[in-house]
Amino acid sequence: MKLRLQLFEFEDLPWFPRVVRAGMMDYLRFMISGLKIYQPIVPILREALRHTSQTELLELCAGAGGGTEGVWRALQAQDLPQLHVTLTDLYPQPAAWQHLHERTSGGLAFLPTPVDATRVPATLPGFRVVFSAFHHFPPAVAEAILADAVRQRAGIGVFEGAGKHWHEVALAALVMPVALLCITPFIRPFRWSRLLFTYLVPLIPVCTIWDGVVSILRLYPPNQLLALAHRADPSGAFEWRVGKARHWSGSQVLYLTGWPKSQLQIEK
């Protein structure tokens, strides 16, 4: 699917109820983590960390932190025992992040204050990663996120948990509602509000289905991701890699990674 539509998602709307947004994010975190959606990109991220000599991941636009714990554990097992992750977002979710912080014995930390992905403070080091969020941004903002990494010579990886196919749209529309209704009682930390807005006033399932379908339609295909990277890096100071990694289920994960070239590479 090469088409990209810049439609709206409920979770992006500033007036959208925070409690419903949190419930949607909790569901996505549960599903992404349970299905290990981002395991295929572990070797890709490992290569990027090797090129940048980083042992710190700075997650931007972290949402509820879905998938981050699994990636962190897998990288730790691949000779990166000192790897540390800091979760950040323009709209922080410290309640969800505290749960991850405790589960990982501090391996996943977080900032409770807002962080703008287009203007990351220089005091926040690490290889930047964006999971399941890059599609939210129109081209100008997406380019600005990459340009800020280039400007600060910080490596960056953008990862989306789908390959942008029509069958994924069908799955989001038909399978997601059933899964959401079945697994909601098992999502932790437990919240009565999540049950209320799932079963009695079903705002969470309705808005999640809409956002899930729209997310796939908003994904940047590989050629557009690479075009954004080249516009953000007009001098060619970064090495960029783009593609799709295959998940065990047969689905795919879109990715774009970039890191500063060595001086020798730039001179060539």
C-alpha positions as a Markdown table, in Angstrom:
| # | Residue | x | y | z |
|---|---|---|---|---|
| 1 | Met | 0.0 | 0.0 | 0.0 |
| 2 | Lys | 1.7 | 3.2 | -1.2 |
| 3 | Leu | -1.2 | 5.5 | -0.3 |
| 4 | Arg | -0.8 | 7.7 | 2.8 |
| 5 | Leu | -3.7 | 9.6 | 4.3 |
| 6 | Gln | -3.2 | 12.3 | 7.0 |
| 7 | Leu | -6.4 | 11.5 | 8.8 |
| 8 | Phe | -7.1 | 12.3 | 12.5 |
| 9 | Glu | -6.7 | 9.9 | 15.5 |
| 10 | Phe | -8.7 | 10.5 | 18.6 |
| 11 | Glu | -5.6 | 10.1 | 20.9 |
| 12 | Asp | -4.0 | 13.1 | 19.1 |
| 13 | Leu | -6.9 | 15.5 | 19.9 |
| 14 | Pro | -6.1 | 17.9 | 22.8 |
| 15 | Trp | -9.7 | 17.8 | 24.1 |
| 16 | Phe | -9.8 | 13.9 | 24.1 |
| 17 | Pro | -10.5 | 12.6 | 27.7 |
| 18 | Arg | -7.2 | 11.6 | 29.3 |
| 19 | Val | -8.7 | 8.6 | 31.0 |
| 20 | Val | -9.9 | 7.1 | 27.7 |
| 21 | Arg | -6.6 | 7.9 | 26.0 |
| 22 | Ala | -4.8 | 6.1 | 28.8 |
| 23 | Gly | -7.0 | 3.0 | 28.4 |
| 24 | Met | -6.3 | 2.9 | 24.7 |
| 25 | Met | -2.6 | 3.2 | 25.3 |
| 26 | Asp | -2.7 | 0.4 | 28.0 |
| 27 | Tyr | -4.4 | -1.9 | 25.5 |
| 28 | Leu | -1.9 | -1.2 | 22.8 |
| 29 | Arg | 1.0 | -1.7 | 25.2 |
| 30 | Phe | -0.4 | -5.0 | 26.3 |
| 31 | Met | -0.9 | -6.3 | 22.7 |
| 32 | Ile | 2.4 | -5.0 | 21.4 |
| 33 | Ser | 4.3 | -6.5 | 24.4 |
| 34 | Gly | 2.4 | -9.8 | 24.4 |
| 35 | Leu | 2.8 | -10.4 | 20.7 |
| 36 | Lys | 6.5 | -9.2 | 20.8 |
| 37 | Ile | 5.8 | -7.1 | 17.7 |
| 38 | Tyr | 9.2 | -5.4 | 17.8 |
| 39 | Gln | 11.4 | -8.4 | 18.3 |
| 40 | Pro | 12.3 | -8.5 | 14.5 |
| 41 | Ile | 14.0 | -5.1 | 14.8 |
| 42 | Val | 16.3 | -6.1 | 17.7 |
| 43 | Pro | 19.3 | -6.9 | 15.5 |
| 44 | Ile | 18.7 | -3.8 | 13.4 |
| 45 | Leu | 18.7 | -1.6 | 16.6 |
| 46 | Arg | 21.7 | -3.6 | 17.9 |
| 47 | Glu | 23.7 | -2.6 | 14.7 |
| 48 | Ala | 22.7 | 1.0 | 15.2 |
| 49 | Leu | 23.9 | 1.0 | 18.8 |
| 50 | Arg | 27.1 | -0.6 | 17.7 |
| 51 | His | 27.8 | 2.2 | 15.2 |
| 52 | Thr | 27.1 | 4.9 | 17.8 |
| 53 | Ser | 28.7 | 3.1 | 20.8 |
| 54 | Gln | 25.6 | 3.9 | 22.8 |
| 55 | Thr | 24.3 | 2.1 | 25.9 |
| 56 | Glu | 21.4 | 4.5 | 26.4 |
| 57 | Leu | 18.1 | 4.6 | 24.5 |
| 58 | Leu | 16.0 | 7.7 | 24.6 |
| 59 | Glu | 12.4 | 6.9 | 23.6 |
| 60 | Leu | 10.5 | 9.8 | 22.2 |
| 61 | Cys | 6.7 | 9.8 | 21.9 |
| 62 | Ala | 6.7 | 6.8 | 24.2 |
| 63 | Gly | 2.9 | 6.7 | 24.8 |
| 64 | Ala | 2.4 | 3.8 | 27.3 |
| 65 | Gly | 5.8 | 2.3 | 26.5 |
| 66 | Gly | 4.4 | -0.7 | 24.5 |
| 67 | Gly | 7.1 | -3.1 | 23.3 |
| 68 | Thr | 9.9 | -1.2 | 24.9 |
| 69 | Glu | 10.5 | -3.7 | 27.7 |
| 70 | Gly | 10.7 | -6.7 | 25.3 |
| 71 | Val | 13.3 | -4.9 | 23.1 |
| 72 | Trp | 15.3 | -3.8 | 26.2 |
| 73 | Arg | 15.4 | -7.4 | 27.5 |
| 74 | Ala | 16.4 | -8.8 | 24.1 |
| 75 | Leu | 19.2 | -6.3 | 23.7 |
| 76 | Gln | 20.4 | -6.9 | 27.2 |
| 77 | Ala | 20.7 | -10.6 | 26.3 |
| 78 | Gln | 22.8 | -9.6 | 23.2 |
| 79 | Asp | 25.9 | -8.4 | 25.1 |
| 80 | Leu | 24.3 | -5.1 | 26.2 |
| 81 | Pro | 23.7 | -5.7 | 30.0 |
| 82 | Gln | 24.2 | -2.1 | 30.8 |
| 83 | Leu | 21.6 | -0.8 | 28.4 |
| 84 | His | 19.3 | 1.8 | 30.0 |
| 85 | Val | 16.1 | 3.3 | 28.5 |
| 86 | Thr | 14.5 | 6.7 | 29.3 |
| 87 | Leu | 10.8 | 7.1 | 28.3 |
| 88 | Thr | 9.6 | 10.6 | 27.3 |
| 89 | Asp | 6.6 | 12.1 | 25.7 |
| 90 | Leu | 5.0 | 15.5 | 25.0 |
| 91 | Tyr | 2.1 | 14.1 | 27.1 |
| 92 | Pro | 3.8 | 11.9 | 29.8 |
| 93 | Gln | 2.1 | 8.9 | 31.2 |
| 94 | Pro | 4.0 | 8.4 | 34.5 |
| 95 | Ala | 1.4 | 6.0 | 35.9 |
| 96 | Ala | 1.9 | 3.5 | 33.1 |
| 97 | Trp | 5.7 | 4.1 | 33.0 |
| 98 | Gln | 6.0 | 3.5 | 36.8 |
| 99 | His | 4.7 | 0.0 | 36.2 |
| 100 | Leu | 7.4 | -0.6 | 33.6 |
| 101 | His | 10.1 | 1.0 | 35.8 |
| 102 | Glu | 9.2 | -1.4 | 38.7 |
| 103 | Arg | 9.0 | -4.5 | 36.4 |
| 104 | Thr | 12.5 | -3.8 | 35.0 |
| 105 | Ser | 14.1 | -2.9 | 38.3 |
| 106 | Gly | 14.9 | 0.6 | 37.0 |
| 107 | Gly | 16.1 | -0.5 | 33.6 |
| 108 | Leu | 13.3 | 1.6 | 32.1 |
| 109 | Ala | 13.3 | 5.1 | 33.6 |
| 110 | Phe | 11.1 | 8.0 | 32.6 |
| 111 | Leu | 10.8 | 11.8 | 32.7 |
| 112 | Pro | 7.5 | 13.0 | 34.1 |
| 113 | Thr | 7.9 | 16.4 | 32.3 |
| 114 | Pro | 6.9 | 17.0 | 28.6 |
| 115 | Val | 9.6 | 16.4 | 25.9 |
| 116 | Asp | 9.1 | 17.8 | 22.4 |
| 117 | Ala | 10.5 | 15.3 | 19.9 |
| 118 | Thr | 11.3 | 18.2 | 17.5 |
| 119 | Arg | 13.4 | 20.0 | 20.1 |
| 120 | Val | 14.9 | 17.4 | 22.4 |
| 121 | Pro | 17.0 | 19.1 | 25.2 |
| 122 | Ala | 20.7 | 18.6 | 24.7 |
| 123 | Thr | 20.8 | 17.3 | 28.3 |
| 124 | Leu | 19.0 | 14.1 | 27.2 |
| 125 | Pro | 21.6 | 11.8 | 25.8 |
| 126 | Gly | 21.2 | 8.4 | 24.0 |
| 127 | Phe | 20.2 | 6.8 | 20.8 |
| 128 | Arg | 16.7 | 8.1 | 20.0 |
| 129 | Val | 13.9 | 5.6 | 19.2 |
| 130 | Val | 10.3 | 6.2 | 18.2 |
| 131 | Phe | 8.0 | 3.1 | 18.5 |
| 132 | Ser | 4.5 | 3.2 | 16.9 |
| 133 | Ala | 4.2 | 7.0 | 16.9 |
| 134 | Phe | 6.0 | 8.4 | 13.8 |
| 135 | His | 2.9 | 8.1 | 11.6 |
| 136 | His | 1.1 | 10.5 | 13.9 |
| 137 | Phe | 3.1 | 13.4 | 12.5 |
| 138 | Pro | 2.5 | 15.3 | 9.2 |
| 139 | Pro | 5.6 | 15.4 | 6.9 |
| 140 | Ala | 6.9 | 18.8 | 8.2 |
| 141 | Val | 6.9 | 17.6 | 11.8 |
| 142 | Ala | 8.2 | 14.1 | 11.0 |
| 143 | Glu | 11.1 | 15.8 | 9.1 |
| 144 | Ala | 11.7 | 18.1 | 12.1 |
| 145 | Ile | 12.1 | 15.1 | 14.4 |
| 146 | Leu | 14.7 | 13.6 | 12.1 |
| 147 | Ala | 16.4 | 17.0 | 11.6 |
| 148 | Asp | 16.7 | 17.6 | 15.3 |
| 149 | Ala | 18.6 | 14.3 | 15.7 |
| 150 | Val | 20.9 | 15.2 | 12.8 |
| 151 | Arg | 21.5 | 18.7 | 14.2 |
| 152 | Gln | 22.5 | 17.2 | 17.6 |
| 153 | Arg | 24.3 | 14.2 | 15.9 |
| 154 | Ala | 22.2 | 11.8 | 17.9 |
| 155 | Gly | 21.4 | 8.4 | 16.2 |
| 156 | Ile | 17.7 | 7.7 | 15.7 |
| 157 | Gly | 15.5 | 4.8 | 14.9 |
| 158 | Val | 11.9 | 5.0 | 13.8 |
| 159 | Phe | 9.8 | 1.7 | 14.1 |
| 160 | Glu | 6.2 | 1.0 | 13.2 |
| 161 | Gly | 4.5 | -2.2 | 14.1 |
| 162 | Ala | 2.9 | -2.9 | 10.7 |
| 163 | Gly | 4.0 | -3.3 | 7.1 |
| 164 | Lys | 1.3 | -1.1 | 5.6 |
| 165 | His | -0.9 | -3.7 | 3.9 |
| 166 | Trp | -4.6 | -3.8 | 3.3 |
| 167 | His | -5.0 | -7.1 | 5.3 |
| 168 | Glu | -3.7 | -5.2 | 8.3 |
| 169 | Val | -6.5 | -2.7 | 8.0 |
| 170 | Ala | -9.0 | -5.6 | 8.0 |
| 171 | Leu | -7.4 | -7.1 | 11.1 |
| 172 | Ala | -7.5 | -3.8 | 12.9 |
| 173 | Ala | -11.2 | -3.4 | 12.0 |
| 174 | Leu | -12.4 | -7.0 | 12.7 |
| 175 | Val | -10.0 | -8.7 | 15.1 |
| 176 | Met | -9.0 | -5.8 | 17.3 |
| 177 | Pro | -12.5 | -5.3 | 18.9 |
| 178 | Val | -12.8 | -8.9 | 19.8 |
| 179 | Ala | -9.3 | -9.0 | 21.3 |
| 180 | Leu | -9.9 | -5.8 | 23.2 |
| 181 | Leu | -13.1 | -7.1 | 24.8 |
| 182 | Cys | -11.4 | -10.4 | 25.8 |
| 183 | Ile | -8.2 | -9.2 | 27.3 |
| 184 | Thr | -9.1 | -5.9 | 29.0 |
| 185 | Pro | -9.7 | -7.6 | 32.5 |
| 186 | Phe | -6.1 | -8.9 | 32.4 |
| 187 | Ile | -4.3 | -5.6 | 31.6 |
| 188 | Arg | -2.1 | -4.4 | 34.4 |
| 189 | Pro | -2.1 | -2.2 | 36.4 |
| 190 | Phe | -5.8 | -2.7 | 36.9 |
| 191 | Arg | -8.1 | 0.3 | 36.6 |
| 192 | Trp | -11.8 | 0.5 | 37.2 |
| 193 | Ser | -12.0 | 3.3 | 34.6 |
| 194 | Arg | -10.7 | 0.9 | 31.9 |
| 195 | Leu | -13.6 | -1.5 | 32.6 |
| 196 | Leu | -16.1 | 1.4 | 32.6 |
| 197 | Phe | -15.0 | 2.8 | 29.3 |
| 198 | Thr | -14.7 | -0.6 | 27.7 |
| 199 | Tyr | -17.9 | -2.4 | 28.6 |
| 200 | Leu | -20.4 | 0.1 | 29.9 |
| 201 | Val | -19.5 | 3.2 | 27.9 |
| 202 | Pro | -17.4 | 1.6 | 25.1 |
| 203 | Leu | -15.3 | 4.6 | 24.1 |
| 204 | Ile | -12.1 | 2.7 | 24.4 |
| 205 | Pro | -13.0 | 0.0 | 21.9 |
| 206 | Val | -14.7 | 2.3 | 19.4 |
| 207 | Cys | -11.9 | 4.9 | 19.4 |
| 208 | Thr | -9.2 | 2.2 | 19.4 |
| 209 | Ile | -10.7 | 0.6 | 16.3 |
| 210 | Trp | -10.8 | 3.9 | 14.5 |
| 211 | Asp | -7.3 | 4.9 | 15.5 |
| 212 | Gly | -5.9 | 1.4 | 14.6 |
| 213 | Val | -7.3 | 1.6 | 11.1 |
| 214 | Val | -6.2 | 5.2 | 10.6 |
| 215 | Ser | -2.7 | 4.4 | 11.9 |
| 216 | Ile | -2.1 | 2.0 | 9.1 |
| 217 | Leu | -3.4 | 4.5 | 6.5 |
| 218 | Arg | -1.1 | 7.1 | 8.0 |
| 219 | Leu | 2.1 | 5.0 | 7.9 |
| 220 | Tyr | 5.0 | 6.3 | 5.8 |
| 221 | Pro | 6.1 | 3.6 | 3.4 |
| 222 | Pro | 9.9 | 3.0 | 3.1 |
| 223 | Asn | 10.5 | 5.4 | 0.1 |
| 224 | Gln | 8.7 | 8.2 | 2.0 |
| 225 | Leu | 10.6 | 7.6 | 5.2 |
| 226 | Leu | 13.9 | 7.7 | 3.3 |
| 227 | Ala | 12.8 | 10.9 | 1.5 |
| 228 | Leu | 12.1 | 12.5 | 4.8 |
| 229 | Ala | 15.5 | 11.5 | 6.1 |
| 230 | His | 17.3 | 13.0 | 3.1 |
| 231 | Arg | 15.4 | 16.3 | 3.5 |
| 232 | Ala | 16.3 | 16.3 | 7.2 |
| 233 | Asp | 19.9 | 15.6 | 6.4 |
| 234 | Pro | 20.7 | 17.7 | 3.2 |
| 235 | Ser | 24.5 | 17.5 | 3.8 |
| 236 | Gly | 24.5 | 13.7 | 4.0 |
| 237 | Ala | 26.0 | 13.6 | 7.4 |
| 238 | Phe | 24.1 | 10.5 | 8.5 |
| 239 | Glu | 24.0 | 6.9 | 7.3 |
| 240 | Trp | 20.4 | 5.9 | 6.7 |
| 241 | Arg | 18.9 | 2.4 | 6.5 |
| 242 | Val | 15.2 | 1.7 | 5.7 |
| 243 | Gly | 13.1 | -1.4 | 5.2 |
| 244 | Lys | 10.7 | -3.9 | 6.6 |
| 245 | Ala | 11.5 | -6.7 | 9.1 |
| 246 | Arg | 9.4 | -9.8 | 9.2 |
| 247 | His | 7.5 | -10.9 | 12.4 |
| 248 | Trp | 7.0 | -14.5 | 13.3 |
| 249 | Ser | 3.3 | -14.1 | 12.5 |
| 250 | Gly | 4.1 | -13.2 | 8.9 |
| 251 | Ser | 3.4 | -9.5 | 9.5 |
| 252 | Gln | 6.1 | -6.8 | 9.0 |
| 253 | Val | 7.7 | -4.0 | 11.0 |
| 254 | Leu | 8.6 | -0.8 | 9.1 |
| 255 | Tyr | 11.9 | 0.8 | 10.2 |
| 256 | Leu | 14.2 | 3.7 | 9.5 |
| 257 | Thr | 17.5 | 4.0 | 11.3 |
| 258 | Gly | 20.2 | 6.7 | 11.0 |
| 259 | Trp | 23.5 | 7.5 | 12.7 |
| 260 | Pro | 26.3 | 10.0 | 12.1 |
| 261 | Lys | 28.9 | 9.0 | 9.5 |
| 262 | Ser | 32.5 | 8.9 | 10.4 |
| 263 | Gln | 34.7 | 11.8 | 9.2 |
| 264 | Leu | 36.3 | 9.4 | 6.7 |
| 265 | Gln | 32.9 | 8.5 | 5.2 |
| 266 | Ile | 31.9 | 12.2 | 4.9 |
| 267 | Glu | 35.2 | 13.0 | 3.1 |
| 268 | Lys | 34.6 | 10.2 | 0.6 |
